[in-house]
Structure formats: structure tokens, C-alpha cells
Amino acid sequence: MANESAPKAPIDQEVQQYAEQVKEDLSPTTGGFLGGILDGIGDISNKITAVAAAARAGQFAVSPDKAEAMTKELNNTLDTIDQMRSQVEVISRETPLGRGYAEQIGSTNASVGQTAADVLVEFAQRVATLRDSVRQSVANYRRVDDENAGGLEA
């Protein structure tokens, strides 16, 4: 039986340090790589929420031809997000790398994958909200256009 108080081999220390660094770099709470992505998506989500509120209030109007082009691009974005979600399912699984620190890395991989999957679901919902707001903005455009046309008639 090995002595548990024996110092770790240098390679074990390096592996542990690497596992801890990867976990920190990918953590959404430490501002690492994933944290930066989440911040960017959060900013986009806030802007989408503002556009949706403006459309509901009648303050956002887009011509029908522009709205059609925007809707097409937003639908393409939703299709891309769906493709990304299916790919993220693969990285959401725990990676069987072995025991000890390798197991920690496998768990971290799965955690990062699950976070990415959750973010993509939320982002898809926001893009769909934006698409619906663009559609609503056409009604706002027509209303303003009709009001302005009524003022020209004499």
C-alpha cells in the first residue's frame, strides 16, 4: 500500500495544475473564455429585449421589404444555432479520460458543454423574439405610413 502522505510526482503536480487552469479558463464565473462569450451574448440579449419593447410600444418600424430580408437572416441564424446545439450535445458528455485529474478534466468538459447548450437555448429564444419584433415592426411601419398618407390627402 502506497504511503498517502508521500509527495506527488512532478508530473502529477503538472497535471493537477493544468486541470485547475483549464477549469478556471473555461469557467463562466471567473471571466475566462466562456465568461467572455456569455457576456457578449448577454449584451446581445439586452439589445434584443430593448428592440422588442420598442416594437411593442410602436417605436420601432421597418419597411416590409427590409423586414422580409431581416426575417430571412434571423431564420438562418436560428438554423445555425440548431446545428450548433446538436454539436454541443457531443461535448456535453463526460469524457472518459481516466481517474483522478483526468476525471476532473472530463467533468469540466461536460460542464462547459452543458453551459454552452443552455446558452444556445437562451440565445435561440432571444433571436426568435427579435424575429417576431421585426414582424411586428411592419405593422408599426404601415400604421405610420397610413397616418402620414392621410395627412397628404386634401
C-alpha positions in Angstrom: 0.0 0.0 0.0 1.4 3.4 -1.0 2.0 6.0 1.6 -0.7 8.6 1.1 1.5 11.4 2.6 4.2 10.8 0.1 4.9 13.9 -2.1 3.3 13.9 -5.5 5.5 13.2 -8.5 6.3 16.3 -10.6 4.1 15.0 -13.5 1.2 14.6 -11.1 1.6 18.2 -10.0 1.8 19.4 -13.6 -1.4 17.5 -14.5 -3.2 18.9 -11.4 -2.1 22.5 -12.3 -3.2 22.0 -15.9 -6.6 20.7 -14.8 -7.1 23.6 -12.5 -6.0 26.1 -15.1 -8.4 24.6 -17.7 -11.2 24.7 -15.2 -10.5 28.4 -14.4 -10.1 29.4 -18.1 -13.4 27.9 -19.1 -15.4 28.9 -16.1 -18.2 31.4 -16.8 -17.8 32.8 -13.3 -14.1 33.7 -13.5 -14.3 35.8 -16.7 -12.4 33.2 -18.7 -13.0 32.3 -22.3 -16.6 31.1 -21.7 -17.3 34.0 -19.4 -16.4 36.4 -22.2 -18.8 34.6 -24.6 -21.6 34.7 -22.1 -21.0 38.4 -21.5 -21.2 39.0 -25.3 -24.4 37.0 -25.6 -25.8 38.8 -22.6 -25.2 42.2 -24.3 -26.9 41.0 -27.5 -29.9 39.7 -25.4 -30.3 43.0 -23.7 -30.3 44.8 -27.1 -32.9 42.3 -28.4 -35.1 43.0 -25.4 -34.9 46.7 -26.0 -35.9 46.3 -29.7 -38.8 44.0 -28.7 -40.0 46.6 -26.2 -39.7 49.4 -28.8 -41.7 47.3 -31.3 -44.4 46.6 -28.8 -44.6 50.3 -28.0 -44.9 51.2 -31.7 -41.5 53.0 -31.6 -39.7 50.6 -34.0 -40.9 50.4 -37.6 -39.3 48.6 -40.5 -40.5 48.6 -44.1 -41.9 45.3 -45.3 -39.0 44.6 -47.8 -36.4 45.2 -45.1 -38.3 43.2 -42.6 -38.5 40.3 -45.0 -34.7 40.3 -45.5 -34.1 40.6 -41.8 -36.5 37.8 -41.0 -34.7 35.6 -43.6 -31.4 36.3 -41.9 -32.8 35.7 -38.4 -34.2 32.3 -39.6 -30.8 31.4 -41.0 -29.3 32.3 -37.6 -31.8 30.1 -35.9 -30.9 27.2 -38.2 -27.2 27.8 -37.4 -28.0 27.8 -33.7 -29.9 24.5 -34.1 -26.8 23.0 -35.8 -24.6 24.2 -33.0 -26.9 22.8 -30.4 -26.6 19.3 -32.0 -22.8 19.6 -32.0 -22.7 20.8 -28.4 -24.6 17.7 -27.3 -21.4 15.8 -28.2 -19.2 17.9 -25.9 -21.7 17.9 -23.1 -20.9 14.3 -22.3 -18.3 13.4 -19.7 -15.1 12.4 -21.4 -13.8 9.1 -20.0 -10.2 10.2 -19.7 -9.3 8.1 -16.7 -9.2 8.7 -13.0 -8.0 11.5 -10.7 -7.3 14.7 -12.5 -8.2 13.2 -15.9 -11.7 12.6 -14.4 -11.8 16.2 -13.3 -11.0 17.4 -16.8 -13.7 15.1 -18.2 -16.2 16.5 -15.8 -15.2 20.1 -16.6 -15.6 19.3 -20.4 -19.2 18.1 -19.7 -19.9 21.1 -17.6 -18.7 23.5 -20.2 -20.7 21.7 -22.9 -23.8 21.9 -20.8 -23.3 25.6 -20.2 -22.9 26.1 -23.9 -26.1 24.1 -24.6 -28.0 26.2 -22.1 -26.7 29.5 -23.6 -27.6 28.4 -27.1 -31.2 27.6 -26.0 -31.5 31.0 -24.4 -29.9 32.7 -27.4 -32.3 30.9 -29.9 -35.2 32.2 -27.8 -33.9 35.8 -28.0 -33.3 35.6 -31.7 -36.9 34.3 -32.2 -38.1 37.2 -30.1 -36.2 39.6 -32.3 -37.6 38.0 -35.5 -41.1 38.4 -34.0 -40.4 42.0 -33.2 -39.3 42.7 -36.7 -42.5 41.2 -38.0 -44.4 43.4 -35.5 -42.5 46.5 -36.7 -44.0 46.1 -40.2 -47.4 46.8 -38.7 -45.9 49.8 -37.0 -44.5 50.9 -40.3 -47.8 50.5 -42.1 -49.6 52.4 -39.3 -47.2 55.3 -39.5 -47.3 55.2 -43.3 -51.2 55.2 -43.3 -51.2 58.1 -40.8 -48.8 60.1 -43.0 -50.7 59.3 -46.2 -53.9 60.5 -44.5 -52.3 63.9 -43.8 -51.5 64.3 -47.5 -55.0 63.9 -48.8 -56.9 67.2 -49.1 
